[in-house]
Structure formats: structure tokens, C-alpha cells
Amino acid sequence: MHSARDLLTALARRYSFGDVGALAPDVLGDGERAALVASVCEFGQRLLTLDAEDFAAEVAGQAVPGHLRARARACHMPQTPKEQPRGALDSMRPSYALLLEVIEIRWRRRELSAMIAAVHIASEYLPLLAFEPALGHAGDPARWPEGLRAPGSRFGVIGERGCDHTRAEKSAAERTLRVAVEPPTGWRAYFDRQHSQVAGALGTCAARCRTPCPALEWVPGLDDLASRCRVALAFADTPLVRLRHAAPVGHGFGVPSPEEVLEAWDRSRATLAKHPAAHPVTLDDGFPLPGLPGLFSAVAAETVRPATLLADVSAHLVTLLG
């Protein structure tokens, strides 16, 4: 390193947005450039930490180019029932592309607890990625099909003993059918606590229900959806996802080593490969967890590759630093 600015540039290339933002005033002074750098760092840090509530929060327009802000908004979770655009409720594919980029960055930085947390988030919402082609959106409670409420449907019916949903899933399913008319505080509380339960409930409806009801009779190609949902539910139960419970973000105090992560992923791939729809997980594609992009693509029925959003934010930050 030849100067403090060189150090900031090296940190920016390592996606250390928080550190660059904190050090920028000391290195660049209190002028306009330091303020612009701080805005970009705040924007990048939100993305790196998967703070989807704030992806659309305003930043200085001259600091972050419009095309980067637009890509972030595609991953944003709307904070009111009528907010436009609908972001991640229109499609989860941009969000999963960002998740893959975050997983790759965390692996390279050996931030394995944060990496496993991102894997766990991906597992919770994966059934919605499977449902997206059938729904035409990514599980937007304001646009649920009327078929979910078809005569005889048990979806969201509290106390229905013939339904395979857990008590928490039944409660979440009932709430999702009415949350679009609740005030913004209720909408946000639902997404904080229950939307992932709805994802699991839909996966159960398609793939594991022992006594199917009319809730999904509106779905064309239900067999294909069921096979992709089986993969999504199987991923949530893999050794890789279960590592979360051995990490500080789970219920324990250990942090998995890189060797433990790779060993858990090898066992996970072997389990997932038993599902014909999950064959792409067996392919070596150069990703730190080989086959994970292929797995997400198989569940989505469309190609999902790691995003370059954080890389482009980093490059823009390096340009600002001069």
C-alpha cells in the first residue's frame, strides 16, 4: 500500500463497504467526495447484508447510478400493500441471483456464519421460486389467485384437521389471504414473521399433501410444480442448511470451517441428486458450492446465475475513490 487512499481502494474491492464508509472522512476530508463515497457504501452494505426492506431507500442520486438503484429495487420487499413497483414480489429471480453473489462473496471473505445465514434465507423462500411460473408473480399477497379459496379448499382454514400444514403454517396461510387490506404496520409484521411460513405451506400443498384439496386445482402442470417443490423442500432439510443451527446466527456458538461447509454440501448434493428434477446440482460450475446455481435454476424452471450487482457497486466505489 502506498497511501491511505490505496487502502480504501483495496477494501472497496473486498466489498468492505462499512469500513470504507467509516474511514472515508479521515482519508478524503469532509467534502463532497467523502459524502458521495459514504452514500455508496451505505447502499452496498444494505445489499451485502440482504437488508431487503431498505434496498429502495433513497440515496444521493449523483452517488449511485440509476441502473444500480433499479437493480436493487428489483430485490426490494415492498413495505406497503400498494407500493409500486412490486420488486421481489414480482419476481424472486433477481433476489436469488443476489443471494448467490452474496454467498460467493462471503465464501471468499471466509465469513461463513453470514454465508450460511444467506443459504438459510434461500431455503426458506425456495418454494415461492418454484411457484412463480404458475402464479405469474413471486407470492404477492395482493395477487393470490382466487383458486386458493375455491369451495372445499383447506388453505388458510384454521382448525382444519385434514390439512398437512403445521399450526404456524395454517395461521400464516389464513393471514396471507387478508393481509393486503391491512395497514402498512400489519403488512410489515406479516413479512417479518409469516411470509416464509406461507412459502413452506405452498410447498407442502404441491409436494407433500396426503389428502389434496381443491386449493391448487387452478395450477396447470401441477406434476412439474410438485417435482420442483419437492426439491425446494428437500434443500431446506439438507446438512448444509442445518449448519445454521451450529452457528451464532442459529442456536449454538460454533462457526463451521470451510472444510465442514464443503463436506456438508457434498452430502447435501448426494441427497438432492436423488430427485430427477435436481440433476443440475451434480454439475461442477465453478461456484464455491458447486451446482447451487443449477439447483436454484431447476427449481425456478429458468436460469438463475449469480448477480454482478455488488461487483458493480464495488467498481463504482473504486472509481469514486479515484
Buried (B, 14 or more C-beta within 10 A) or exposed (E): EEEEBEBBBEBBBBBBBBBBBEBBBEBBEEEEBBBBBBBBBBBBBBBBBBEBBBBBBEBBEEBBBEEBBEBBBBBBBBBEBEBEEBBBBBBBBBBBBBBBBBBBBBBEBEBBBBBBBBBBBBBBBBBBBBBBBBBEBBBBBBBBBEBBBBEEBBBBBEEEEEBBBEEEBBBBBBBBBEBBEBEEEBBBBBBEEBBBBBBBBBBBBBBBBEEEBBBBEBBEEBEBBBBBBBBBBBBBEBBBBBBBEBBBBBEEEEBBEEEBBBBBBEEBBEBBBEBEBBBBBBEEBEBBBBBBBBBBBBBBBEEBBBBBBBBBBBEBBBEBBE
